[in-house]
Amino acid sequence: MQPLRTAEIRRAVRWALAEDIGSGDVTTLATVPANTTAQAVMRAREALVVAGLTFAETAFDAGSPQLKIKRLAQDGQSIPAGGELLEISGPARAILSAERVALNFVQRLSGIATLAAQYVERVQATHAKILDTRKTTPGWRRFEKYAVACGGGTNHRLGLFDLVLIKDNHLAALHAAQPNAIAAAIARARKQFPKLKVEVEADTLAQVAQAANAGADIILLDNMTPAQLRQAVKLVAGRAQTEASGGVNLKTVRAIARTGVDFISVGALTHSARAVDIGLDFDT
């Protein structure tokens, strides 16, 4: 995936601030004098892997150009509970009005990075790589996939445009094709998009054989047991890369990795990661 662009970060932050502040932060405007200054620290309240600090910096910067922001950690860095991420000083109103938006971005993205790092740690000493999926928050896909990379995971396809992935419903639509639906689908994909890799979802070992024989680049082994995964890897015999999917969690991922698959895709990295606990503490 290409690096996140400054323009897209600013756009996302601008929308988030507009959603949160609306016509004005009435509490801050009513209680905090305009000339009040403050210093605050963004601090991890649990061990985590950092992601999204640029979003927080952008949110605070949008509040006032007079704010001074000092980065105390880096995206991708493991931080213990109590570790400091950012230091912000200047107009108190600007800090207070941007606080929630800044925290929302960093808590959510760091949560994804932290979960990704846990999966990556589980498959150490195997050659399997942890992949993300398209099961992302609408409009946040690039941000969430960036967070996966911060945690050491590998980005799978960004969307429907950069990899041909032939799934069960595509095959169902071609059930009558000869010599079989998988071979026909791969042939059509090669003809239409010759520069793209072709991946095929296989639910059975028979489909695995068909995909390997038809020249698939990657075979997605869907909801197979570890024993079936080992059989599939042996059957493919290096003719294609293999990706395990389905039934993957932190308890099962190592056993799956030890079957010899090249990749393990984990939808939970983005659709089920919890926001980690990060706070903004004012220095009183």
C-alpha positions as CSV (number, residue, x, y, z in Angstrom):
1,M,0.0,0.0,0.0
2,Q,1.2,3.5,-0.8
3,P,2.0,5.7,2.2
4,L,-0.8,7.8,3.6
5,R,-0.9,11.2,2.1
6,T,-1.0,14.4,4.1
7,A,-4.1,15.6,2.1
8,E,-6.2,12.5,3.0
9,I,-5.2,12.7,6.7
10,R,-6.2,16.4,6.8
11,R,-9.5,15.6,5.0
12,A,-10.4,12.9,7.5
13,V,-9.5,15.0,10.5
14,R,-11.4,18.0,9.1
15,W,-14.5,15.9,8.7
16,A,-14.1,14.5,12.2
17,L,-13.6,17.9,13.8
18,A,-16.7,19.3,12.0
19,E,-18.7,16.4,13.2
20,D,-17.6,16.8,16.8
21,I,-17.4,20.6,17.2
22,G,-20.3,21.6,14.9
23,S,-21.2,25.2,15.6
24,G,-18.9,25.4,18.6
25,D,-17.5,23.6,21.7
26,V,-20.0,25.2,24.0
27,T,-18.6,23.8,27.2
28,T,-15.1,25.0,26.5
29,L,-16.3,28.4,25.2
30,A,-18.4,28.9,28.3
31,T,-15.9,27.8,31.0
32,V,-12.3,28.4,29.7
33,P,-11.1,32.0,29.1
34,A,-9.7,32.6,25.7
35,N,-6.2,33.6,27.0
36,T,-5.8,30.4,29.1
37,T,-2.8,28.2,28.2
38,A,-2.1,24.6,29.2
39,Q,0.2,21.7,28.7
40,A,-1.1,18.2,28.2
41,V,0.4,14.7,27.5
42,M,-1.2,11.9,25.5
43,R,-0.4,8.8,27.5
44,A,-0.9,5.1,27.0
45,R,-2.9,3.5,29.8
46,E,-2.1,0.0,28.7
47,A,0.7,-1.6,26.7
48,L,0.2,-1.1,23.0
49,V,1.7,-0.6,19.6
50,V,1.3,3.0,18.3
51,A,-0.4,4.0,15.1
52,G,-2.1,7.2,14.0
53,L,0.0,10.0,15.7
54,T,-0.1,12.1,12.6
55,F,-3.9,12.2,12.8
56,A,-3.7,13.5,16.4
57,E,-1.1,16.1,15.5
58,T,-3.2,17.3,12.6
59,A,-6.3,17.6,14.8
60,F,-4.4,19.7,17.4
61,D,-2.7,21.8,14.7
62,A,-6.1,22.5,13.1
63,G,-7.3,23.9,16.5
64,S,-4.6,26.6,16.7
65,P,-1.3,27.3,14.9
66,Q,-0.1,28.5,18.3
67,L,-0.1,25.0,19.7
68,K,3.3,23.4,20.1
69,I,3.3,19.6,19.6
70,K,6.1,17.3,20.5
71,R,6.1,13.7,19.4
72,L,7.4,11.4,22.1
73,A,6.9,8.0,20.3
74,Q,6.6,6.8,16.7
75,D,4.1,4.8,14.8
76,G,4.9,1.1,15.0
77,Q,6.6,1.4,18.4
78,S,5.7,-0.8,21.3
79,I,4.8,1.3,24.3
80,P,4.4,0.2,27.9
81,A,1.5,1.3,30.1
82,G,2.2,4.8,31.2
83,G,4.3,5.6,28.1
84,E,4.0,9.1,26.6
85,L,3.0,9.6,23.0
86,L,2.6,13.3,22.5
87,E,3.1,16.5,24.4
88,I,0.9,19.5,23.5
89,S,1.1,23.0,24.9
90,G,-0.5,26.3,24.1
91,P,-4.1,27.7,24.1
92,A,-6.2,25.5,26.3
93,R,-9.4,25.9,24.3
94,A,-7.7,24.5,21.2
95,I,-6.4,21.4,23.1
96,L,-9.8,20.7,24.7
97,S,-11.7,21.0,21.4
98,A,-9.4,18.7,19.5
99,E,-8.9,16.2,22.4
100,R,-11.6,13.6,21.5
101,V,-11.0,13.6,17.8
102,A,-7.2,13.1,18.4
103,L,-7.8,10.3,20.8
104,N,-10.4,8.6,18.6
105,F,-7.9,8.3,15.8
106,V,-5.0,7.1,17.9
107,Q,-7.0,4.7,20.1
108,R,-8.7,3.0,17.1
109,L,-5.6,2.7,14.9
110,S,-3.3,1.7,17.8
111,G,-5.9,-0.9,18.7
112,I,-5.5,-2.4,15.3
113,A,-1.8,-2.2,15.3
114,T,-1.7,-3.8,18.7
115,L,-3.9,-6.8,17.7
116,A,-1.9,-7.2,14.5
117,A,1.3,-7.4,16.5
118,Q,-0.2,-10.1,18.7
119,Y,-1.0,-12.2,15.7
120,V,2.5,-11.6,14.2
121,E,4.1,-12.7,17.4
122,R,2.1,-15.9,17.5
123,V,3.4,-17.1,14.1
124,Q,7.1,-16.3,14.8
125,A,9.5,-19.1,13.6
126,T,7.1,-20.0,10.8
127,H,7.2,-18.5,7.3
128,A,3.5,-17.6,7.4
129,K,2.6,-13.9,7.1
130,I,-0.5,-12.3,8.6
131,L,-2.8,-10.6,6.1
132,D,-5.6,-8.1,6.6
133,T,-8.8,-8.2,4.6
134,R,-11.4,-5.8,3.1
135,K,-13.5,-6.1,6.3
136,T,-12.8,-2.5,7.2
137,T,-14.7,0.6,8.5
138,P,-16.2,2.3,5.4
139,G,-14.0,5.2,4.5
140,W,-11.2,4.1,6.8
141,R,-9.7,1.3,4.8
142,R,-6.3,2.9,4.0
143,F,-6.0,4.1,7.6
144,E,-6.8,0.7,9.1
145,K,-4.5,-1.2,6.7
146,Y,-1.8,1.3,7.6
147,A,-2.3,0.4,11.2
148,V,-2.0,-3.3,10.4
149,A,1.3,-2.6,8.8
150,C,2.4,-0.6,11.9
151,G,1.7,-3.8,13.9
152,G,3.9,-5.9,11.5
153,G,1.1,-7.4,9.4
154,T,1.0,-7.5,5.7
155,N,-1.6,-5.7,3.5
156,H,-3.7,-7.9,1.2
157,R,-5.6,-6.3,-1.7
158,L,-6.7,-2.7,-1.1
159,G,-9.9,-3.2,-3.0
160,L,-11.6,-5.0,-5.9
161,F,-9.3,-3.5,-8.4
162,D,-5.8,-4.6,-7.6
163,L,-6.1,-8.4,-7.4
164,V,-8.4,-10.9,-9.0
165,L,-9.9,-13.0,-6.2
166,I,-12.3,-15.6,-7.5
167,K,-14.7,-16.6,-4.7
168,D,-17.4,-19.2,-4.3
169,N,-20.2,-16.9,-5.7
170,H,-18.1,-16.2,-8.8
171,L,-17.7,-20.0,-9.3
172,A,-21.4,-20.6,-8.7
173,A,-22.2,-18.2,-11.5
174,L,-19.9,-20.3,-13.8
175,H,-21.1,-23.7,-12.6
176,A,-21.7,-25.0,-16.1
177,A,-18.4,-23.8,-17.6
178,Q,-15.9,-26.3,-19.0
179,P,-13.6,-28.0,-18.1
180,N,-14.6,-26.7,-14.7
181,A,-15.6,-23.4,-13.2
182,I,-12.2,-22.7,-11.6
183,A,-10.3,-23.3,-14.8
184,A,-12.7,-21.2,-16.8
185,A,-12.6,-18.3,-14.3
186,I,-8.8,-18.2,-14.2
187,A,-8.6,-18.2,-18.0
188,R,-11.1,-15.4,-18.3
189,A,-9.2,-13.4,-15.6
190,R,-5.9,-13.9,-17.4
191,K,-7.3,-12.7,-20.7
192,Q,-9.1,-9.6,-19.2
193,F,-6.4,-8.5,-16.7
194,P,-3.1,-10.1,-17.7
195,K,-1.0,-8.0,-15.3
196,L,-2.9,-8.9,-12.2
197,K,-2.3,-11.8,-9.9
198,V,-5.2,-14.3,-9.7
199,E,-6.3,-15.9,-6.4
200,V,-8.9,-18.6,-6.1
201,E,-11.0,-19.6,-3.1
202,A,-11.1,-23.3,-2.6
203,D,-13.4,-25.1,-0.1
204,T,-12.3,-28.7,-1.0
205,L,-9.1,-30.5,-1.9
206,A,-10.6,-31.2,-5.3
207,Q,-10.9,-27.4,-5.9
208,V,-7.4,-26.9,-4.6
209,A,-6.2,-29.3,-7.3
210,Q,-8.2,-27.6,-10.0
211,A,-6.8,-24.2,-9.0
212,A,-3.2,-25.4,-8.9
213,N,-3.6,-27.2,-12.3
214,A,-5.2,-24.1,-13.9
215,G,-2.2,-21.9,-12.8
216,A,-3.6,-19.8,-10.0
217,D,-1.1,-17.5,-8.3
218,I,-2.6,-17.9,-4.9
219,I,-5.1,-20.4,-3.5
220,L,-7.3,-19.4,-0.6
221,L,-7.9,-22.4,1.6
222,D,-11.3,-21.5,3.2
223,N,-12.4,-22.9,6.5
224,M,-10.1,-26.0,6.4
225,T,-8.8,-27.9,9.4
226,P,-5.1,-28.0,10.1
227,A,-5.0,-31.5,8.7
228,Q,-6.7,-30.4,5.5
229,L,-4.4,-27.4,5.2
230,R,-1.4,-29.7,5.4
231,Q,-2.9,-31.9,2.7
232,A,-3.6,-28.8,0.5
233,V,-0.1,-27.5,0.9
234,K,1.3,-30.9,-0.1
235,L,-1.0,-31.1,-3.0
236,V,-0.1,-27.6,-4.3
237,A,3.6,-28.5,-4.0
238,G,4.8,-25.0,-4.6
239,R,2.9,-24.4,-7.8
240,A,1.0,-21.5,-6.1
241,Q,1.1,-19.6,-2.8
242,T,-1.4,-20.7,-0.2
243,E,-3.6,-18.6,2.1
244,A,-5.6,-19.9,5.1
245,S,-8.8,-18.2,6.0
246,G,-11.6,-18.8,8.4
247,G,-11.6,-19.9,12.0
248,V,-8.5,-17.9,12.7
249,N,-8.0,-16.4,16.2
250,L,-5.1,-15.9,18.6
251,K,-5.6,-19.5,20.0
252,T,-5.6,-21.2,16.6
253,V,-3.3,-19.1,14.4
254,R,0.0,-20.8,15.4
255,A,-1.4,-24.3,14.6
256,I,-2.5,-22.9,11.2
257,A,0.8,-21.3,10.5
258,R,2.6,-24.6,11.2
259,T,0.7,-26.4,8.4
260,G,3.1,-24.7,5.9
261,V,0.7,-22.1,4.4
262,D,2.3,-18.9,3.1
263,F,-0.4,-16.5,4.4
264,I,-3.1,-16.3,7.0
265,S,-5.8,-13.8,6.5
266,V,-7.5,-12.4,9.6
267,G,-10.6,-10.3,9.2
268,A,-10.7,-9.6,13.0
269,L,-7.6,-7.3,12.6
270,T,-9.9,-4.6,11.4
271,H,-13.5,-5.6,12.1
272,S,-13.0,-6.6,15.7
273,A,-10.0,-4.8,17.1
274,R,-10.9,-2.9,20.2
275,A,-9.8,0.7,20.8
276,V,-6.9,0.7,23.2
277,D,-6.9,2.9,26.3
278,I,-5.1,6.2,25.8
279,G,-5.7,9.4,27.7
280,L,-4.9,13.1,27.5
281,D,-3.7,14.3,30.9
282,F,-3.4,18.1,31.6
283,D,-0.5,19.2,33.7
284,T,-2.0,21.1,36.6
